[in-house]
Each structure stands twice: as C-alpha cells, then as structure tokens.
Amino acid sequence: MESAMKIKLPRLERRSFLQGLAGLPGLGALGAVSAGSALAKAAPRDVIRELGVRTIINAAGTYTSLTASLMPRPVFEAMDVASRKYVPLNDLHDAVGKRIAELTRCEAALVSAGAASALSIGTAACVAGKDPQKIRRIPDTEGMKNEVIFQKSHRFGYDHAVRNVGVRIVEVETVQDLEAAVSDRTAMMFFLNLAANQGQIGREDFVRLGKKHGVPTMIDAAADVPPVENLWRLTEMGFDLVAFSGGKGMRGPQSAGLLLGRQDLIEAGRMNSSPNSDTLCRSNKVNKEELVGMLVALEMFVNQDHKAIWKEWEDRCARISALIGKVPGVKTEVKVPEIANQVPHLHITWNYEESGLRPSEAAKAMREGNPSIEVRPGSEEELVIGVWMLEPGEDRIVGRRLKEVLERG
C-alpha cells in the first residue's frame, strides 16, 4: 500500500495557513500551538503605525480627544484573559459592582461606558426607576417625574447626557430658587463638581436640600480623581449618585466609567442599561473586558503609593523647568488646579511681544515637530504642561523641544 503523501508548505504559505486556522471558531488555541515558537515571538501588530496615524507625547492631560490615559500593563493583561472566556454578563456585572462598591466605600456601583454614560444611566434611574413600562417608554416621559434641577452656572457641554432621557432642565441660582422649583415632577437635582465655586449653592447645601425634599442628587465628578479620597468623599457627603470617568486618573479603559451610590438607584440604573434590551442606555454597552479592566485599574489606583507618584510629577515639572529656564526671560511656576485634574502642572510665561512668539504658536510648533507633543490647550496667556500622562523620560524630551521652540522665537 502506498504511503500517505506528505505536503510541505512553503514558509510564507505555511504561516498564512496557520494564521487562518487560528481564526476559525474553536481552533484558536490549536492554531496558536501549531504556529511554533517563531510566530509566538513575532512582534505584536502595530495597526496605528500601519494606518499612518500620528502618535503623540501627551504633555496635555486626560483629554478624550487625545485618548486620555494609558492603561497599566496588568489592566490590559486582565482584559486579554477575560476576552478569551465566555461568562453570563449580568453575573460579572454583579460581582464587579460589589467589589467596586467595597473599594469606594459606597452602597453599590456599576461600570458604565464612560462618565457621560453614567450621567444618562443615573438620570434614567431617577426618572423611570425599576418600572419596566417606564423604562421602555423613555425618552417619552409624559406623566413621569421628568424635571431635573441645575444651577444655571452648572450647565455644560455634557448635560446632553442628562437631557437625552427626555427630561426638562429647570435652572436655578439661589437656595430660594431651588426650593421654589421643587415639585412633584422633580426627578433629580444635578451638581457639576467642576463648577462648584461658580454657583451660589455649595455641595453640602445642595445635598441638604435634596434630602429635605426627598429628591435624589447626582454629582458629575468625571475628572476629580486624584485625589483618591474623592472616590468615597462625595457619597459620604450625601450625594445619592456620583459619576466618574474610568479612563482619566484611574487609567482604566477609556470606554469605561463608574456610577456610585444608593443601592436602589444603582439597581434601577442596571435595569435601564445594557445588556437589557428596549432600554435607553442599551447603546451604552459595557462588555466583560471593560468590566474586568475597570476593576483592576481601580484596585491599582486605590492601592498605589500616591505620595511617591506626586513626588515624581513634581520632579518632572522641575526637570522641564531646569531645561527651559536657561532661555532668557522665561518664567515657570507649578500650579495645582483647585478642582478637576488636581495634579501639578507647569505654567510657562515669557515676553511674547519681544520674542514674537505667542503661547498658541509655541503649542503649534510643539505639535508639528517630531515627535509630536501636545500641551494643555486653551490658553493665550501662558503655556501649560501637564506632566502626569507622560511616560518615563518624556519630560526631558518635552523640555529640550520646548527650549528649542522658545529660543527660535
């Protein structure tokens, strides 16, 4: 009997065959093993480079348009492990929410699809609660509690996430305005932490008024960690719901956020969102990878050495300042914002008229150089460097490049 014919594939064809095999359902592990050590050692595919998309050094901060923060390796490794397992999604939501509530010292928690998603979910919870008929109806809120009280100074570019539930925003300015505005149609009172010093009603009074009238209060604290204490300070202050971004200071997935607070409202929020169908926030899908990644990032953030990290941020400011301080007329100062992004930032000024270089022009020159460096946007009076999203050693690159830009004028 003739022996079976053996076919030897050329190297390139064999690799293509094995890669194709690995992509078949149920055969991924077999394909990976069969591929051998040569493929196992191959460099990961850099799709961003393939597409020719500009990468940057982030000397700006946790801006969504700049993809915010970089996840620590344990976070995306945990997400990778999770991506290879099937799980009942609600069971994982339950377990992750319980652990997050323990870490943040509140009654209950859920992972949302970012901070704006948390605002929508929280508002839906206050409007529709756990009533299946109301949940299916919103944003048609006729006959429901469908008004949300805002301080006028707290209206902002993200309040669409509240309005999309189908509510009417009622603006107030004083305590008297607020008390007069409360009615049987009031579903929620909203507070923007970033604007805490811009309104006439402070956090404590806002919470007190909510308790007095039996109206849930929600605070948007998207960019307000660090400090780590804010993760429990605001719920302990009495806010019924607190929304955080997960992809900023906590360095979780950029597509994740946290909603913390009262058990009944978090349960209602879960019912108003994915994976439940026919809900307003079904589109705010959070899968197992984001759930696991957000939990690991939160654990790392809560347990890290915050003093040592703060010292490193100060050192980065000092190193950049030392490099650019050699340019005549340049002055530097380290400042920490009072609210939001409360970390050291390096503020830089010089004689703009004498040098012929405005801060916006310096920022443009930094962006258009190689490597491209983004600094904090929005100021015509000074150049601001956010050092906390820099990778180790990048502060020196930023300092040298900025020195060149300032010297050229």
N, C-alpha and C positions, 0 to 999 in steps of 0.2 A: 504493500500500500504506500502511495506517495506521501511523503511527509508534508505537513502544512506549510504553505508558502509564507515566508516572513517578509513583511514590507517595512523598509526603513525609510522614514520620512526625512527629507532634508531638514536641517536645523530650524530655518525660518518657518517652514510649513508645520513642523512638529510643535513649535511654540504657539503658532496660531491655533492649531488643533486643540492643544491643552487649555489655552485660554478660553476657547469656545466651549470646551467641555465644562470648565469651571463655572460658566454662566448658566448652565442648564439647571432647572429646579431640582433640588435634592442631590446634585452631584458636585456642589461647590467644594466640599471637603475633599472628595476623591480627586478632583482636578488639581486642588492645591497641593495634595501629597504627591500626585504623579508628576507634577511640574518639576520636581527636583530642586536641589539647592541653588542652581543658577538663577531660576526665576524667583526663588524665595529671597535672594539677596538683591534683586533688582531694585533700583531707586523708585520710590513712590512717584506716581504720575503727577506732574505739576500742571494742572489744567489752566490755572491763571496765566502761567507763562506761555502755554501753548496758544492761548487766545490773544496774547499780546496786551493784556490789561495792565495798566500802570500800578505798581505796588509803591507803597509809601513808608516813610518813617513817621510814626504818629506822635508828633510833638504838640498835638491839639488837645485831645481828650477823648471821652467816650461818646463821640458823636455817631449816631446811627448811620449817617451818610458816609462815614469813614469806617464803617463796620465795627465801631465801638471798641471792644477789648479783645484780647487773645486768650483763649481758654488754656489753662494749665494742662500739661500732658495727662495727669490722672483723670481729668474730666473727659477728654475725648477718647481716652482708652476705655473708660467705663461705658461711654456711648457706643463704642465699637463692639464691645462684648454684648451689650443689650441689643444691638442691631441684628445679632445672629440668633436671637431667641424669639419665639412667639410667647405671648402672655395675654391673659384676659386684661384688657386695658383698664377697666374700672377697678380691678383688684390692685393694679400697680398705682393708680391714682390714689386709692385709699391709703396704701402703705407709705407712699412718698409724702402725701399730705400729713399723715400722722407724724412722721419723722421730722418734717419741716416745722410743724407746729411746736414740737418739743424743742427744736433748736432756736426758735424765735420766741418761745415763751408765750404763746397765744393759744386760744381755744382750738382753732382749726386753720387749715391753709390749703391752697391749691396752687398748682403751677399753671400759669396762663401763657398765651402766645405773645409775651411782651407786656409792658406796663399799660399800653393803650387797651390791649385786650382785657386786662384786669379791670380797667375802668368800665368797659362795656358789660362784663360779666357781673361786676358788683352792682351796677345800676339795674341790670335786668333782675338780679336777685331781690332788690328793694322794690321794684315795680310789680313783678309777676310772682315773686316768692316761689313756692313749691306747687302752685296750682297749674296742673297740666293744660287746662284750657287757656289760661292767661299766657302761659309760656308759648303755646302755639300761636297765639294772636299777635304778640308784639312783633313789630313796632306799632301795630294798631292798639292804642292804649285807651280808647274811649271807654269811660266808665271805671277806669282803674285810678289808683294814685299815680299821677303822671306829671308831677311838677318837682323840679329839683332846684333848691335854693343855692345860689352862688353869690359871693361878694362880687360886686361889679369889677373890682380890681383883680379878681381871680379868674376872669375869662381869659382863655388862652388857646393856642393853636391846636391843642389836643382835646378840647372839650367836645369835638365831634364824636369822640368815643362814648360820651355820655348821651349826646343828643340822638345818636342813631338808634337808641332804644325806643324812641318815639315820645320823649318827654319834652316838656316846655321848661326852659330855663327862666327862673324868676330871680332878677338881680336885686340885691340889697346893698346898703352901705353901712348902716348903723345897727346896733342891737335893737332899737325900736323898729327899724325897717324889717328886720328879720322876724321879730315876734308878730308883727302885723301880717307878714307874708305867709306864716304857717297856717295851713288849713287842712281839711280832711282830704285834700288832693295831694298833699306834700308826701312824696315818696322817700326823699333823701335830701341831705344837706352836704354840699361838696366843698372841700377846702384844698387849695393848691399850696403845698408847703413852700414852693419856690417864691410865692408872693406873700409869705407870712407877715413880712414887715410893711406890706403895701396896703393892707386893708385895715379897717377900724376895729375889726373883731379878731382877737388873737385866738390861738389854738385852744387854750383852756376854756375861754368863754364860749367858743364855738361848740365844744364838746358839752359843756354845761347846758347850753340852750337846747342842744339835741336831746339830752337826757330829760330835760324839763318838759319838752313837748312830745316825747316818745317818737322822735324821728331819727332814723339811722344816719350816722355821719361817716363819710368816706374821705380820706386824705390821699392825694397823689404825692408820693414821695419817691418818684421814679429814680432820681439821681442822688438820693440822700443817704447812700452808704458808700464809703465810710462817712461818719463813724459807725462802727458795728453796733453800738448801743441803740441806734435808731430802729433796728430790727425788732426791738421789743418796747422801746420808749414810747412810741406813738400809740400802740394798743394799750399799754399800761396807763397812758394818759386818758384813755377812754374812747378813742376812735373805734367805731364798730367795724370798719374796713380800712385796710392800708394797702396801697398798691406800690410795688417796687419793680424796677427793671432788673432782669436777671443777667443781662449781658453787659452791664456797666462795671461798677466797682466790684461786684461779686465774681465777675469773669466767668459767668455761666454761658450757655448758648445764647447768642444774640436774639434768637427767636423765642426766648422764654422770659417769663416774669413771675412775680409772686403776688397773690392776693391773700392777705392775712386777716384774721378777725373772728367775729362771732360764729359759733358753731352752726346756728340755724341759717345764717346768711351765706356761709361757705357751702353748706349743703344745697341751698337754693341756687347758688351760682353754678354748682356742678350740674344741676338739672337743666340749667339754661344754656349749657355749652356742650361742646364735643366730648364724648362720642355720641351724645344723644341727637337723634335726627329731629327735624322740624323745630329747631330752636334758633334763636337769633345768632347765637355765638357758635353754632356748628362750624362756621367757617374759621373759627379761632382754634384750629386743631393743634393739639399737642400730643406727640407720639411718645413711645417708650424711650427713645433716645434723649429727647429734651427733658423728660421727667427724671431720668437717671442722671443726666449731665447736670441739671439744675441742683439736684440734691447733693451730688459730690462737690460741686463748686461752692455751695453754701456751707457744707461741712468744712471745706478747706478755708474758706473766708473767715468763718467764726473762730476757728482754732489757730489761725496764723499768728505770728508774732507781730502785732500791729505797731509796736514801738520801733522795732528793727526796720520795718518797711517804711515807716515815716522818716526815720533817720536816713535811709537810702534816698528817698525823694529829696530831702534837704541837701544831701551830698550832691545829687545830680544838679540841682539848682546852683550850688556853689561851684561845681566844675565848669558849667556853662558860663557862669558869671566871670570866673577867672580868665577864661579864654577871650570873651568879648570885652572884658574890662580894660584890655590893652588898647582898645580903639579910643582915641581922644574924644571926649565929650559924651561917651556912652555911660548911662547910669542904670543900675539894676536894683530891684527890690523884690523880695519874696513876700507874697501875699497868699492868704488862705480865704476863699470865699466864705461868707457867713452862713450861707445856705446853698446846698447843692454843689457837688464836686468839691467838697471841703477837704482839699489837699493842697500842698504847696505848689504855687505857680510862680514862674519867674516873669516879672514885668520889666520891660526894657524901654528906655526912652533915650532920645538924643536930640540934637538941634536939627530939626527937619529942614528948616529953611536954609541953614548954612550948608548942610550936606546935599540938599536937593533930593533926598530920599524920604518918602512917606512910609509909615508902617505898612500900609496896604501894598506898596510897591516892593518892600522888603519881603513880605509874605509871598508875593507872586514870584519873586526871584528864588525863594527857597523851594517853592512848589515846582518850578520849571527846571531846577537843577538836577543833577544826577549824583546820588539818589534823590528822588523827590521827597521833600519834607513838608508836611502840613503843620502849621502852627494854629493856635486858637484864633478862630475867625471873629469878625465883627467890630473891631476897634480901630478907629482912625487916630487915636490919641497915643497909642503905645503898641508895642509888640508883646504878645503874651505867649509864653512857652508852657505847655502842660507836660510835666515830666513823668507822670505816673503811668502812662501807657507805653513808655519807651522800653525797649529790650535792653539788657545789659550791654554797656559800651556805646549805645547810640547817643547818649548825652554828649560824648566827646565829638561825634560826627556832627551833631547839631551845632555845637559850639564853634567848631572850626569853620563850618559852612557859613554860619551867621556872621562870624568875624570877617570872612571874605566879602560877604554882601555889604556889610557896613563900611568896610574900608573902600570898596569901589564907589559907594555913594550913588 
